[in-house]
């Protein structure tokens, strides 16, 4: 069977800061500038997925449920929001990918149900051993300033079982 896996960099998302084009790289846990060599934003933590520019910040999701907020001017981290702490759970929230900033501090985050894969490196961030997670594919609205979850919508009753991004229509 033909496949593109495993990836050396696993780019997930492209975004622009002014005229520069950037891409997130899950394995390297960063974002790199594609139009100017040498510019890099270290996101750290576990594999990052999305990078969305909103106002003076860039918001990154990591697959294990963390939002990393970076200044678009200094390219330095200004906040780290662990959604696992907000949910007060040790259970896996799901594969965290997709975000939409409604306004500064209010963010929709997407989660896809975690399923088994033959590529263990893709799910090694699961701390308690792999098991199929019962949490459904869904989106949730967070107030990251108040560190609260405001709303959650299960997507699976609408036969939406995988989420890759959230976009304003």
Secondary structure, 3 states (H helix, E strand, C coil): CCCCCCCCCCEEEEEEECCEEEEEECCCCEEEECCCCCCEEECCCCCEEEEEEECCEEEEEECCCEEEEEECCCCCEEEEEEHHHHHCCCCCCCEEEEEEEEECCEEEEEEECCCCCCCHHHCCCCCCCCCCCCCCCEEEEEECCCCEEEEEEECHHHCCCCCCCCCCC
